[in-house]
């Protein structure tokens, strides 16, 4: 994969992880609200709230894994670029 392609996939991964984190946070709040009987239309059940909390936890965990992978790819691009400067062909020219 080219440098641009790797950078594009990394940026897409970071944006996706932000959406996963926001979705997980919203589902966690909704699960908490369901478990304490906040929307008065529904009867509060702890089991339903716990299911939503587990779904939120899975989304947040997936977002963290995706973010770590994207940051590692971007970091490897930066290290490769710095290595090219030190040992590049134009450093030996006089």
Secondary structure by P-SEA (a helix, b strand, c coil): ccaaaaaaaaaaaaaaaaaaaaaaaaaaaaaaaaaacccccccccaaaaaaaaaaaaaaaaaaaaaaaaaaaaaaaaaaaaaaaaacccccccc
